[in-house]
């Protein structure tokens, strides 16, 4: 998923990880993590769209049990990108034993790739996720609006149960849509 980027992309990502690790906890939680989870947005936007983009759907889905494995592997790759880019903050939250913030971090790590995957599967395009994620990132986490802050950037905006439920609903939607599309083709 992250292959093919120039060395400076990885260097900047490493700098964001280091910044979340070595900055004051509040700065990491309410500021730097915003940049760290905006940086891989173009990676996440590819999720669920590659089969349509490269016209490889018939080849990929002809393999036995490709449907659940491919979809879950794509989501797991997105979760890994979120976890790696946010790894500095999780270490800080573990040391501080801030369990509500840790739950918010974990939920965001699962939610962002689920949103990307579902929008990619539904639309077969990168653009809807890119537009929605940037708008949601700007209105919710950046401005710390409690119900729209899926990154839990403040204690007042920590709502992991809502976004955990949304993650499950998004993944179920992606699975059902993919099943329906494969039966129609």
C-alpha angles and dihedrals in degrees: 000000000000095000120118101038122124121255093258091062089059092042092054091047090051089050091053091049090050091047092054090047099049104031122089110283096247091050090049094047100044103029122013095045087060090063093039091056094041093054097070095043092111090053092052092046090066092062113114093004104079095084091057095038095054097028092237098128096106091049096046096043094047090074116096113269091354093141103071095030096050094046094047092044090053091050091046090053090052091048089051091053090050092047094048095047091046096040095107091059096047090055090051092048092049092052091047091046090225097162098177091052090045090053089050091050092050093047092050090049089057098036101053096057091042090055091047094047095047095048090046093051093045098046104021086221136101095218102077093056093044092051097042095043094050092046093046092044090052097046099036117031098020093053095032095235103176102225096036097045101101091169094059093227093170135030090247092055098048106123105150096155092062094050094041088056091045090051092055091046092049093050091047090050091051091049094048093046092049091049091049093047093049091052092050094050 
